[in-house]
Amino acid sequence: MKISAYPYYFTIVLLLGLVALFFGHSYILESGDYNATDLQLVKSYVLNAIMAAIVFFAIYIFRDKYRDLLGFFFLGGSLVKFTLFFIFLYPTYHQDGVLERTEFLAFFTPYGFSLVLETFFLVKLLNTVR
């Protein structure tokens, strides 16, 4: 695979993977009598998709100029994702004083998928960049 095709592959796999994961996650929640709207599932998936794309494209754009700092871009992106989680999602989840397992998984399921995908493509970029 050519390095110029990485953004296309990443975007396609990210979007298709998160959409499939979202529908599976929603199905499991609704079959367990949970409301996906109350868990802000859409907001969580959209937030993770946007942030994963931003982190990947930042790494891709600066892959030659800041090769030694790509790992820090990756870690900084994870820090920003957690910060956004605590700003936008955590207050609603923690209104009752308890962060339930379903609330935790509403954010960390798409986060985990995005993280694995970002790591995979970061490794591929680091192995091909000279």
C-alpha positions as CSV (number, residue, x, y, z in Angstrom):
1,M,0.0,0.0,0.0
2,K,1.4,3.4,-1.0
3,I,1.7,6.0,1.7
4,S,-0.4,8.4,-0.3
5,A,-3.4,6.0,0.1
6,Y,-3.2,5.9,3.9
7,P,-5.6,8.7,4.5
8,Y,-8.2,7.1,2.3
9,Y,-7.9,3.7,3.9
10,F,-7.9,5.2,7.4
11,T,-11.0,7.2,6.7
12,I,-12.9,4.4,5.2
13,V,-12.0,1.9,7.9
14,L,-12.6,4.4,10.6
15,L,-16.1,5.4,9.3
16,L,-17.3,1.9,8.4
17,G,-15.9,0.4,11.6
18,L,-17.4,3.0,13.8
19,V,-20.8,2.8,12.1
20,A,-20.9,-1.0,12.4
21,L,-19.7,-0.7,16.0
22,F,-22.4,1.9,16.7
23,F,-25.2,-0.2,15.4
24,G,-23.9,-3.3,17.2
25,H,-23.5,-1.3,20.4
26,S,-27.0,0.3,20.0
27,Y,-28.6,-3.1,19.4
28,I,-26.9,-4.6,22.5
29,L,-28.0,-1.6,24.7
30,E,-31.6,-1.6,23.5
31,S,-31.9,-5.4,23.9
32,G,-30.8,-4.8,27.5
33,D,-33.5,-2.1,28.0
34,Y,-31.0,0.8,28.0
35,N,-31.6,4.0,26.1
36,A,-28.8,4.9,23.7
37,T,-29.9,8.5,23.7
38,D,-29.5,8.8,27.5
39,L,-26.0,7.5,27.2
40,Q,-25.1,10.1,24.5
41,L,-24.0,7.3,22.2
42,V,-24.1,9.3,19.0
43,K,-22.2,12.2,20.6
44,S,-19.6,9.7,21.9
45,Y,-19.1,8.1,18.5
46,V,-19.0,11.4,16.6
47,L,-16.5,12.9,19.1
48,N,-14.2,9.8,18.8
49,A,-14.5,9.8,15.0
50,I,-13.6,13.5,14.7
51,M,-10.7,13.3,17.1
52,A,-9.3,10.1,15.6
53,A,-9.4,11.8,12.2
54,I,-7.7,14.9,13.5
55,V,-5.0,13.0,15.2
56,F,-4.3,10.8,12.2
57,F,-4.2,13.7,9.7
58,A,-2.0,15.7,12.0
59,I,0.4,12.8,12.2
60,Y,0.2,12.2,8.4
61,I,0.8,15.9,7.5
62,F,3.7,16.3,9.8
63,R,5.2,12.8,9.2
64,D,8.3,14.1,7.4
65,K,8.9,17.4,9.2
66,Y,8.5,16.2,12.8
67,R,9.2,12.4,12.5
68,D,10.7,12.3,16.0
69,L,7.6,13.8,17.5
70,L,4.9,11.7,16.0
71,G,4.5,9.6,19.1
72,F,3.9,12.8,21.1
73,F,1.3,13.9,18.6
74,F,-0.4,10.5,19.2
75,L,-0.2,10.8,23.0
76,G,-1.4,14.4,22.8
77,G,-4.4,13.4,20.8
78,S,-5.3,10.8,23.4
79,L,-5.0,13.5,26.1
80,V,-7.3,15.8,24.1
81,K,-9.8,13.0,23.7
82,F,-9.9,12.4,27.4
83,T,-10.2,16.2,28.0
84,L,-13.2,16.4,25.7
85,F,-14.7,13.4,27.4
86,F,-14.5,15.1,30.7
87,I,-15.9,18.4,29.3
88,F,-18.8,17.1,27.1
89,L,-19.8,13.6,28.4
90,Y,-18.7,13.1,31.9
91,P,-20.9,15.7,33.6
92,T,-24.0,14.0,32.2
93,Y,-22.8,10.6,33.1
94,H,-21.9,11.6,36.6
95,Q,-25.1,13.5,37.4
96,D,-26.3,10.7,39.7
97,G,-22.9,10.5,41.4
98,V,-22.1,7.1,39.9
99,L,-20.4,6.3,36.6
100,E,-22.1,3.1,35.5
101,R,-20.6,0.4,33.3
102,T,-22.8,1.2,30.4
103,E,-21.9,4.9,30.6
104,F,-18.2,4.0,30.7
105,L,-18.5,1.7,27.7
106,A,-20.5,4.3,25.7
107,F,-17.3,6.3,25.5
108,F,-14.6,3.7,25.7
109,T,-15.9,1.3,23.0
110,P,-15.4,3.8,20.2
111,Y,-12.3,5.2,21.9
112,G,-10.8,1.7,22.0
113,F,-11.6,1.0,18.3
114,S,-10.2,4.4,17.2
115,L,-7.1,3.9,19.4
116,V,-6.3,0.5,17.8
117,L,-6.8,1.9,14.3
118,E,-4.7,5.0,15.0
119,T,-1.9,2.8,16.4
120,F,-2.0,0.5,13.4
121,F,-1.6,3.4,10.9
122,L,1.0,5.2,13.1
123,V,3.1,2.0,13.1
124,K,2.7,1.7,9.3
125,L,3.7,5.4,8.8
126,L,6.7,5.0,11.1
127,N,7.9,2.0,9.2
128,T,7.6,3.6,5.8
129,V,8.8,7.2,6.5
130,R,12.5,7.8,5.9
